[in-house]
Amino acid sequence: MTQTSPRSAVGLAEAYRHSTFDACEPRDLLVDEVAQRRESGYDVDDVVRAANATDPEDRAAVLALVDAMEDSTRPPGWRYEEPDALDDIRAAVAPAPAASGATATAAATDGDRYADRVHAAWLGRIAGCNLGKPVEHGDHWTVERIREYLTLAEAYPLTDYFPVLDPMPEGFAFRDCWPETTRGGIDGSARDDDIDYPILALHLLQTHGRALRPEHVGEAWTTLFPVRQIFTAERAAYVNLVNGLRVPRVARFRNPYREWIGAQIRGDVFGYVNPGDPWTAAALAYQDAALSHTGNGVYGEMWAAALVASAFTASDAAGAVEAALTVVPPRSRLHEALGHVLRLRADGLSWESALADIRAAYGHYSWVHTINNAAAVTAALLWSEGDYTSAVGKVVMSGWDTDSNGATVGSVAGILAGTAALPAHLIEPLHDRTRSALFGFDNSVISDLAARTVRVARAG
């Protein structure tokens, strides 16, 4: 569905209402670019009027309207500052964050404790992803529907993989991956892009190290990824790469998903290899994010990398959350949302009340946008009381992008817990392996991914 702007605006005709978020479908590009522009403060009412007078099946005409929105204007009153260039992002953060330096990084990666935390991060991420996969459809699996199903299954609050009710109650439908991601059916990790991207990030770091640039990321995508196994902003960027566009145009042209969650799910490994150094993790993640995202989409990956990096040295989840916020431009919408969640926690609200507040404030965004999902991740970590199972269960029960959020929370909570504190009923069914759509990386061994990550970090 289209997203509505907070201000009164001309509505799209019913023929445009449905969107599958497919960058190869002109109608979707138009619907979703209208939403993106309005969320960013632009006036696109003239384009919407023209679209309502255009045949939605006329591909050339619809694409021309998509392109016309590049010339849209932002009326006075926009109160956010959301730079795209890394130097401008760093300048916006006051005081500018400093890297910890090679000596501090080497010390942080030394010893068995670091290796154990990296292993716990990989396990925690992959288990959290699988936990959320059956209900990964935010328009269907709302908070209310998730709770109702779990209550019927006598499994609320969520502390284990989703049980399967037979027959399935009317009005409920799991994703088609449910046979391999629900309780009793897991035999190794299912394939998911939330797992593919960390594997790819590790490969990129092994290949390019700290010289990584967006062009390297694009080359890897078009070499190793089938285009139909990547989605939204990544698919748009992939199409642009194949058509010969260059960075930074790749992220901007016919890509209405450039502030969605796709980059945020790609940041963890940059945090794994920079323990206790959120800015260096964020700056490295920027090189990955900038291929396909802009603004809050880029900040989302930088924030996720910083959050993971901070978890290695923070005393608790709140410490990691507060440290990660330092890499996000303070006058951005993402910073505003994350700060809002921190205030809700300081005010002593229950998690249920905080979640209702978050959904009321940010529910106008797509269920796969960066801002609302990052807020849900933050809330689950802050209200988890240091327990891995509570953290991943809460974030999946929050709805929206359940598998992506389960993966991010699982990664951070795994680091904070260490392998010994991870719940056996969530970890053992993975059998230390994961499927992957990446060419040459299917059936990866999880412990091997962790060992390779440690070697990359220690090699600097």
C-alpha positions, 0 to 999 in steps of 0.5 A: 500500500502507499504511505500517506503523508502527515500533511494533506496531499492529493491522493493517487488513484485506486489503480496505483494503490497496490505496490509490491515494492519491486524496482522492476515495476514502473507502477511500484516505482511511482507509488513508492517514490511519491511516498518517499518524496512526501516523507522527505518534505517534497511537494509532488502533488502535480506529479500525482495529478498527472499520474491520475490522468495516465494509464498505469500500464503505460510504462514509458509514461509512468517512468517519465513521471517517476523521473519528473519527481527529481525536480520536485521542490521542498516547501519552506518549513522542513526542519531536518538536516540530512547530509549524504557525504561521509565528511558532511555526516561527520561534520554534523555530529558534534563533537565529531567522533574519533576512531579508537586507533589501531592499538586499541582495536588490536587490544579489543580483538585479542583473546578468547573473549572477543572470539566468543562474542563474535561467534555469539553474534553470528549465532544470535543474528541467524537465530533471530532472523529465523525467529522472525521469518514466518511473520515477515509481512508487516501489512499482515502480521501486525502487533495485534495479529502476532499477539492474537496468534501467539495467544491462540497457540499458548506461546505469548510472549514469544520465547521460542520459534513460532509453533504451527497451529493445525489447522491454521486459524482463519485470517492468519498466513505464515510466509512460505518459508514456514516449514523450515522456520517454525518450531520443530521444522528447523534443520539448519538456518534457512536462506535469507538476505539478512544472512546473505549480506553479512556473509558478503560483507565478510567476503568484501572485507577479506578481499578489500579490507579497509580500502572498501568502496561502494564500487567494490560492493556493486561488483560483488553484487552483480557477480555473486547475487541473483537479482531476484534474491535481493529487494527494494533499494538493492534491486533498484541499485542492481538494475542501475549498475547493469545499465551502466550508472555510477556511484552516487547516481546508482543510489538515486535513480529510480530508487524510491527505497533509498531510505528503507531498511536494506542497508541497515541489515548489511552493517553488522560485520563492520561492527564485528571487526571494530569492537568498541570503535563505533565511528570506524565501524560506521565509516566502513559501513558507509562505503557499503550503504552509499551504493544503494541508499541515501540519507536515513538509509545510509545512517541506518547502516552506520548506526547498526554497525556502531551499535554492534561495535559498541556492544563489545565494550558496553556494560549493557544494551543501553550503553551500546544504544547511547554510543551508537547514536553518536554517529547519527546526524543529530538533526535527522529523522533517524536521530529524532526517532532513536532519541524518542525511544530513549526518552520513553525508557527514561520516563519509565513506560512499559515495553507495551506502552512504548511500542504503542507510542512508537507505532503511533509516531512512526507507523506512517512509514513503510513496514520496511523503512529504516526509521520505524524499524530502528526504533523497534530494535532500540526498544527491544534492546532497552527493555530486554533486561539483558536477556537474549530471548527477551530481546529477540522475542520482543522485537519480533512481536513488534511487527514490521520487518520481523526477520531483519529486526530479529537479526539485528537485535540477535546480533547485539544481544548475542555479543552482550550475552556470549555463547554460554548464555545463548538459549539452546532451544534457539541455537541448536536447531541451526546445526552450525550451518546456513543456506545462502543465495550467494554464489559459492557460499551456500551451506556456510558453516556458522562457526567458520564465518565467526573464525574468519571474522576474527581473523579479519579483525586481528589482521587489521 
